[in-house]
Amino acid sequence: NFREQFPDETALFLFDSTISLDSLKAHGFEVYRRLAPDLIIGKLKTNNQTQRKEGSHYGSSQFEINNLWKLSPDLLKKESYKEIINGKFWLHVSDLSAFQEFAIRNNYLKIIINRRGYFLIELKQTSLNYLLEQPFIQYVGQEATMPKNEATVLDLNLHPNRINAVHHIYPALKGQDQILSLQEPLYDIDDIDLSGRYVESSLESEFTDVHATQMATIAVGAGNSFITGEGVAGKSLHTSS
């Protein structure tokens, strides 16, 4: 039995049926990644023998795994872990102090951004395998950090999502006393359909964007310009982040 031979080792668990994360946690499982409703990567980590015995019954099968599960799909496909590389990568770590001590000891690694367990780092002439071997590193990815504008919205049609039906049945439901935050570049807060309801966030970008204005209109447009300027919640406050 793998669990008896390698207690507290990270493993792939295949269950007989879907099990909630709360149930897994209650029976001593520490879940690192959920691959499917009945498939997780994690540990059965508990010193309570009764809890361990009950928890082991949840898993119909347990499999030993290597560290490649920590890689993003793109890095895994590129087989980047086989190369000496440079570049910026996002990490998720389970132990902040252990990772920070690790970063101090290794001058090839520079921390650029720290976001509560998620780090953007810069690597110089090193192997990703060295990172993957660290038990406190649970994810390595190379996602793009520069946003790209989406396609332009040519008109506003609320019918596909039945928003027009909601407006008809609940005419007083306009988003009053709500604040909607748009994670877009700053939009035209003086637009006739948006003005007078903006809440400063101190997170605004330094430039405005037409697409962001269109997204804001879809969400909270008041319909002052025309019927196509009426959004989902026309009286909601709004902010940009």
Buried (B, 14 or more C-beta within 10 A) or exposed (E): EBBEEEEEBBBBBBBEEEBEEEEBEEBBBBBBBEEEEBBBBBBBBBEEEEBBEBBBEBBEEBEEEEBBBBBBEEBBEBEBBEEEBEEBBBBBBBBEEBBBEBBEEEEBBEBEEBEEBEBBBEBEEBBBEBBBEBEBBBBBBBEEEEEEEEEEBEEBEBEEEEBEEEBEEEEEEBBEEEEBBBEBBBBBBEBBBBEEBBEEBEEBBEEBBEBBBBBBBBBBBBBEEEEBBBBBBBBBBBBBE
